[in-house]
């Protein structure tokens, strides 16, 4: 057993610890929102309703999920305080401590921003075996990435001194997607051990910016200091605000030209845009190993969006070899010769690296997330859990690992306490609370309570809260749901 534990810990700690959050909520099975992470879960109430569309309750307590995260640095590492000048500093500010920032950065650094708003979510228990769900949501997810070498290049003053004889990676990318989501799901108890579930989702894209490729390398020769610059870029866009008809460089006026039209869409045009269809699926399973141990597995957001509205794809691939500076044109007093030489060099770079544009449709993909874990039942009111969560983004696996204690103290109050390794930080203490009064269920869940106390030191902040209307909740413990006590 110790051998297997060591293997699991080594695997977890050697993978980049970064993932979309919600880990604390995964084992909060009284909460209908837990089915968003595992569609096999059956919360134990006959009918559950939530979302912004619910009169009064939906507006007072909108069901939202917010997440901000960084895998490499905290706010205070990037925006530094200078006691000497009594002011905040950012990179390029005089006196900025680049060494401190560089010590915190990873080879590739990710900034994550997520905002999910539930418009309507309904769950209904058909019988003791079957449960069906329906949900409508608005989702926006943004991920920005940059390489550590970019900040090192800025710290060097742009001369590349730190990369003599080496190759610097100038990776810079952005993925922003906003979409409508409509999901229909079902969960079924196969027998007294197995419960399986699935959710099919229709997606309708609103805005997309996707850096499919954005890699630049800079190599400096250690002997003669010649350098070679290589670039490979492919960026897709689809949005309802501006139409690019033509994209080119105006050499006569020395300017980059976007020839296009402002589309000026109305809010209704944006909300009711169903021209970018897509589909996704969530799958989940629960297996009761014995009276104490229950195992869980799920994969969510396995899908794509096909973009057809006002699409542009900018493609660039090229390389430039600099073999020294020719001083001869600058030895003359004729300004026109100097200008011609300088302009020629600049236009040579532009011809090599100016992107080409096409307006073909394209597919973008959601970031699949999968979960593996289990709970161990201490008694009818308490269980402990372990959860591995992996997210696939840009062909890389980003991981998080969570330990939790989940207590169903009585029929009106549930609490979960968790510890997570995520975003390359190991001080994440999470908390989840559920309180029920009659048919109203209030909830608040976070994976990092310290972010509210010391936001300047946190690498991640996330919060999920709202209110559910719950009816027909079971009155006693169920042997088919480990740790599920009186509701």
C-alpha positions in Angstrom: 0.0 0.0 0.0 2.8 2.4 0.9 4.4 1.7 -2.5 1.2 2.8 -4.3 0.7 5.9 -2.2 4.3 7.0 -3.0 3.7 6.5 -6.7 0.4 8.5 -6.6 2.1 11.4 -4.7 5.1 11.4 -7.0 2.8 11.5 -10.1 0.8 14.3 -8.6 3.7 16.5 -7.5 5.7 16.2 -10.7 2.8 17.3 -13.0 2.1 21.0 -13.3 -0.4 21.7 -10.4 -3.0 23.8 -12.2 -6.6 23.2 -12.9 -10.0 24.8 -13.0 -11.4 24.8 -9.5 -14.5 23.2 -7.8 -12.7 20.4 -6.0 -14.3 21.1 -2.6 -17.8 20.8 -4.1 -17.2 17.4 -5.7 -18.2 15.4 -2.6 -20.9 17.8 -1.5 -23.7 15.5 -2.8 -26.5 17.3 -1.1 -25.8 20.2 -3.5 -27.5 19.8 -6.9 -24.5 21.7 -8.5 -22.3 18.7 -7.6 -23.9 17.0 -10.6 -22.1 19.5 -12.9 -18.9 17.8 -11.9 -20.2 14.2 -11.9 -23.6 13.6 -13.7 -24.0 10.3 -11.9 -24.7 12.0 -8.6 -28.3 11.9 -7.3 -28.6 14.6 -4.5 -31.6 13.0 -2.8 -34.4 15.5 -3.4 -37.4 14.8 -5.6 -37.2 18.3 -7.3 -34.5 20.9 -7.3 -34.7 24.3 -9.1 -32.2 27.2 -9.3 -30.9 29.9 -11.6 -31.4 33.5 -12.5 -34.7 32.8 -14.2 -36.4 31.8 -10.9 -38.5 34.8 -9.8 -37.2 36.7 -6.8 -34.9 34.0 -5.4 -32.9 33.8 -8.7 -32.3 37.6 -8.7 -31.5 37.9 -5.0 -29.0 35.0 -4.9 -27.9 34.3 -8.5 -26.1 31.0 -9.0 -22.6 32.1 -10.0 -19.1 30.6 -10.3 -16.1 32.9 -10.4 -12.5 31.8 -10.6 -9.2 33.6 -11.0 -5.9 31.8 -10.9 -2.2 32.0 -11.7 0.2 29.0 -11.8 3.4 31.1 -11.3 3.0 34.2 -9.2 0.8 36.1 -6.9 -0.4 39.7 -7.3 2.3 41.1 -4.9 5.0 39.4 -7.0 4.0 41.2 -10.2 2.8 44.5 -8.8 5.4 45.4 -6.3 5.4 47.9 -3.5 8.3 50.4 -3.2 8.6 51.7 0.3 11.2 54.2 -0.9 8.8 55.8 -3.3 5.6 54.8 -1.4 4.1 53.6 -4.6 3.2 50.5 -6.6 5.5 49.3 -9.5 5.0 47.2 -12.5 7.6 45.8 -15.0 9.3 48.7 -16.8 9.0 50.9 -13.7 12.3 52.3 -12.4 13.6 50.2 -9.5 11.4 47.2 -10.3 12.8 44.0 -8.7 12.9 41.7 -11.7 14.9 39.0 -9.9 12.0 38.5 -7.4 9.5 38.1 -10.1 11.6 35.8 -12.2 12.2 33.6 -9.2 8.4 33.0 -9.0 7.8 32.4 -12.7 7.4 29.0 -14.4 8.7 28.2 -17.9 5.2 28.8 -19.2 2.9 30.9 -17.0 -0.9 30.8 -17.1 -3.5 33.3 -16.0 -7.1 31.9 -15.8 -10.4 33.8 -15.6 -13.7 32.1 -15.4 -17.3 33.3 -15.0 -20.3 30.9 -15.1 -23.9 32.1 -14.6 -26.7 29.6 -14.2 -29.9 30.9 -15.9 -31.9 27.8 -15.1 -31.2 24.4 -13.5 -33.7 21.7 -12.8 -33.3 18.2 -11.4 -36.1 15.7 -11.0 -36.0 12.2 -9.4 -38.3 10.0 -11.6 -38.1 7.0 -9.3 -35.6 5.3 -7.0 -33.3 4.6 -10.0 -33.6 7.4 -12.5 -32.9 11.1 -12.2 -33.0 13.7 -15.0 -31.6 17.2 -15.2 -31.9 20.2 -17.4 -29.7 23.4 -17.3 -29.1 26.6 -19.2 -26.0 28.6 -18.5 -23.8 31.4 -19.7 -20.1 30.8 -19.6 -16.9 32.8 -20.2 -13.5 31.3 -19.9 -10.2 33.1 -20.6 -6.6 31.8 -20.3 -3.6 33.9 -21.0 -0.1 32.4 -21.2 3.4 33.8 -21.5 6.9 32.4 -21.1 9.4 33.3 -18.4 11.9 34.1 -21.2 9.8 37.1 -22.2 10.2 38.7 -18.7 13.9 37.8 -18.7 14.3 39.6 -22.1 12.5 42.7 -20.7 14.7 42.6 -17.5 17.8 42.5 -19.8 16.7 45.7 -21.4 15.8 44.0 -24.7 19.4 43.0 -25.5 19.1 39.3 -24.9 22.2 39.2 -22.7 20.9 36.3 -20.7 20.5 34.1 -23.8 24.0 34.2 -25.2 24.5 30.8 -26.9 21.0 29.8 -26.0 17.5 29.8 -27.5 14.8 31.9 -25.7 11.2 30.9 -26.0 8.8 33.8 -26.5 5.5 32.0 -26.0 2.5 34.3 -25.8 -1.1 33.2 -26.2 -4.7 34.0 -25.4 -7.8 31.8 -25.4 -11.1 33.5 -24.7 -14.4 31.8 -25.3 -18.0 32.9 -24.4 -20.9 30.7 -25.1 -24.5 29.6 -24.2 -24.9 26.1 -22.9 -28.0 24.0 -22.8 -27.7 20.6 -21.1 -29.9 17.5 -20.6 -28.7 14.8 -18.4 -29.8 11.5 -16.8 -28.5 9.3 -13.9 -29.4 5.7 -13.3 -28.7 3.2 -10.5 -27.7 0.1 -12.3 -27.7 -2.1 -9.2 -26.9 -1.6 -5.5 -23.3 -0.8 -6.4 -23.2 1.1 -9.7 -24.7 4.4 -10.6 -23.9 6.0 -14.0 -24.8 9.3 -15.6 -24.4 11.4 -18.7 -25.2 14.9 -19.8 -25.4 16.0 -23.5 -24.9 19.7 -24.0 -25.7 22.0 -26.9 -23.3 25.0 -27.2 -23.7 28.2 -29.0 -20.6 30.4 -29.3 -20.7 34.2 -28.9 -17.0 35.3 -28.9 -13.8 33.4 -29.5 -10.1 34.4 -29.6 -7.9 31.4 -29.8 -4.1 31.3 -30.2 -3.8 27.8 -31.6 -0.1 28.5 -32.2 2.0 31.4 -30.9 5.6 30.4 -30.6 8.6 32.6 -31.2 12.2 31.7 -30.5 15.3 34.0 -30.3 18.7 32.4 -30.6 21.9 34.5 -29.9 25.2 33.2 -31.2 27.8 33.1 -28.3 30.7 34.0 -30.6 29.7 36.8 -32.9 26.3 37.7 -31.3 24.4 37.2 -34.5 20.8 36.2 -33.7 18.0 34.3 -35.4 14.4 35.0 -34.9 11.8 32.3 -35.8 8.0 32.7 -35.5 5.0 30.4 -35.9 1.6 31.8 -35.2 -2.0 30.9 -35.9 -4.7 32.9 -34.2 -8.5 32.4 -34.8 -11.2 35.0 -34.0 -15.0 35.1 -34.2 -16.9 38.0 -32.7 -20.1 40.0 -33.6 -18.7 43.5 -33.2 -16.2 44.2 -36.1 -15.9 42.7 -39.5 -12.4 42.7 -41.0 -12.6 43.0 -44.8 -8.9 43.5 -45.5 -5.8 43.3 -43.5 -2.4 44.6 -44.9 0.6 46.8 -44.3 0.5 50.2 -46.0 4.2 50.7 -46.9 3.7 54.2 -48.3 2.2 55.5 -45.1 4.1 53.1 -42.8 1.0 51.8 -41.0 -0.9 48.6 -40.4 -4.4 48.8 -41.9 -7.5 47.0 -40.8 -10.1 47.7 -43.4 -13.5 46.8 -42.0 -16.9 47.7 -40.7 -18.4 48.3 -37.3 -21.3 45.8 -37.0 -22.9 47.6 -34.0 -25.0 44.6 -32.9 -27.9 45.0 -30.5 -27.9 43.1 -27.2 -30.6 40.8 -28.7 -28.4 40.1 -31.7 -25.6 38.9 -29.4 -27.8 36.9 -27.0 -29.8 35.3 -29.8 -26.9 34.4 -32.0 -27.1 30.6 -32.7 -24.8 30.7 -35.7 -21.8 29.1 -33.9 -23.1 25.6 -32.9 -21.3 23.1 -30.9 -21.7 20.0 -28.7 -20.2 18.5 -25.6 -20.8 15.6 -23.2 -20.2 14.9 -19.5 -19.9 11.3 -18.2 -19.8 10.1 -14.7 -19.9 7.0 -12.5 -20.2 6.0 -8.8 -19.2 2.6 -7.5 -19.9 1.4 -3.9 -17.0 -0.8 -3.2 -18.2 -1.8 0.3 -20.1 -0.3 3.3 -17.2 2.2 3.9 -15.6 2.9 0.5 -17.2 4.6 -2.5 -15.3 5.4 -5.7 -16.1 8.1 -8.3 -15.0 9.0 -11.8 -16.1 11.6 -14.3 -15.1 13.5 -17.4 -16.7 16.8 -18.3 -16.6 19.3 -21.2 -15.6 16.9 -23.8 -16.7 18.9 -26.9 -16.2 21.7 -29.4 -17.7 24.8 -31.0 -17.9 25.3 -34.8 -17.4 29.1 -35.5 -18.9 30.6 -38.6 -19.8 34.2 -37.6 -17.4 36.8 -38.8 -14.4 34.5 -38.6 -10.7 35.4 -39.2 -7.6 33.2 -39.0 -4.3 35.0 -39.0 -1.3 32.8 -39.9 2.3 33.6 -39.8 5.5 31.5 -40.2 8.9 32.9 -40.9 12.5 33.3 -39.7 15.0 36.2 -39.8 18.8 35.9 -39.4 20.6 39.0 -38.3 24.3 38.9 -39.3 25.5 42.2 -38.0 25.0 45.9 -38.5 26.2 47.7 -41.6 27.5 51.1 -40.6 28.3 52.2 -44.1 24.9 53.9 -44.9 25.3 56.0 -41.7 28.7 57.4 -42.6 27.1 59.7 -45.2 25.4 63.0 -44.5 22.7 62.2 -47.0 19.6 61.5 -44.7 17.7 59.9 -47.6 20.3 57.0 -47.7 20.0 56.5 -44.0 16.2 56.5 -44.2 16.2 54.1 -47.1 18.5 51.7 -45.2 16.4 51.8 -42.0 13.1 51.6 -43.9 14.4 48.7 -45.9 15.4 46.7 -42.8 12.0 47.4 -41.2 10.1 46.4 -44.3 12.1 43.2 -44.6 10.9 42.2 -41.1 7.4 43.1 -41.9 7.4 41.1 -45.1 8.6 38.1 -43.2 6.4 38.3 -40.2 3.2 40.0 -41.5 0.3 37.5 -40.9 -1.9 36.3 -43.7 -5.7 36.4 -43.1 -8.4 34.1 -44.2 -12.1 34.0 -43.3 -12.8 30.3 -43.2 -14.9 28.7 -40.4 -13.0 26.7 -37.8 -13.5 24.5 -34.7 -12.3 25.4 -31.2 -12.4 22.9 -28.3 -13.4 23.0 -24.7 -10.8 22.0 -22.1 -11.8 18.5 -20.9 -11.6 17.9 -17.1 -11.6 14.5 -15.5 -11.9 13.4 -11.9 -10.8 10.3 -10.1 -11.3 9.7 -6.4 -13.2 8.2 -3.5 -14.7 8.7 -0.1 -14.4 6.7 3.1 -17.3 6.6 5.5 -16.4 7.3 9.1 -20.1 7.2 10.3 -23.5 8.2 9.0 -22.6 11.9 9.3 -19.0 12.1 8.3 -16.8 10.9 5.4 -13.3 11.8 4.2 -12.4 12.0 0.5 -9.5 12.2 -1.9 -9.8 13.6 -5.4 -7.5 13.9 -8.4 -8.5 16.5 -11.1 -6.9 16.9 -14.5 -7.5 19.5 -17.1 -6.2 19.2 -20.7 -5.2 22.6 -22.1 -2.9 23.3 -25.1 -2.0 19.6 -25.2 -0.7 19.7 -21.7 -2.1 18.0 -18.5 -2.7 20.4 -15.6 -3.4 18.7 -12.3 -4.9 19.3 -8.9 -5.1 17.0 -5.8 -7.6 17.5 -2.9 -8.2 15.9 0.4 -11.5 16.7 2.2 -13.7 16.0 5.1 -17.5 16.2 4.5 -20.0 16.4 7.3 -23.8 16.1 7.0 -24.4 17.3 10.5 -28.2 17.3 10.4 -31.0 17.8 7.9 -30.4 21.5 7.5 -26.6 22.0 7.6 -23.7 20.5 5.7 -20.0 21.5 5.9 -16.9 20.5 3.9 -13.3 21.3 4.7 -10.6 20.7 2.1 -6.9 20.9 1.4 -5.7 21.2 -2.2 -2.5 21.3 -4.1 -3.1 23.4 -7.2 -1.7 26.3 -9.1 1.8 25.2 -7.8 0.7 26.3 -4.4 0.3 24.1 -1.3 -1.5 26.3 1.2 -5.1 26.1 -0.3 -7.7 25.5 2.4 -11.2 25.2 1.1 -14.6 25.5 2.7 -18.1 24.6 1.6 -21.3 25.3 3.6 -24.9 24.4 2.8 -27.8 25.6 5.0 -31.4 24.7 4.4 -34.5 26.4 5.6 -37.8 24.7 4.6 -37.5 24.5 0.7 -34.6 27.0 0.4 -31.0 25.7 0.2 -28.2 28.3 0.5 -24.7 27.4 -0.4 -21.2 28.9 -0.6 -18.1 27.0 -1.7 -14.5 28.1 -2.2 -11.2 26.1 -2.6 -9.1 28.8 -1.0 -10.4 30.8 1.9 -7.1 32.5 2.4 -7.7 34.5 -0.8 -10.3 36.5 1.0 -7.9 37.3 3.9 -4.6 37.8 1.9 -5.6 38.4 -1.7 -2.2 39.9 -2.5 -0.5 36.6 -1.7 -3.0 34.2 -3.3 -2.5 32.6 -6.6 -6.1 31.7 -6.9 -9.5 32.9 -5.9 -12.7 31.1 -6.6 -16.2 31.3 -5.3 -19.5 29.5 -6.0 -22.7 30.6 -4.3 -26.4 30.8 -4.8 -29.7 29.4 -3.6 -31.6 26.3 -4.6 -35.3 25.5 -4.2 -35.5 21.9 -3.0 -38.6 19.7 -2.6 -39.3 16.2 -1.4 -35.9 15.5 0.2 -35.4 12.1 1.7 -35.9 11.7 5.5 -33.3 9.1 6.3 -29.9 7.9 5.3 -29.5 6.1 2.1 -27.3 3.0 1.9 -26.7 3.7 -1.8 -25.1 7.0 -1.2 -22.1 6.8 1.2 -22.1 9.6 3.7 -25.6 10.9 2.7 -27.5 11.4 5.9 -30.8 13.1 6.7 -31.7 15.9 4.2 
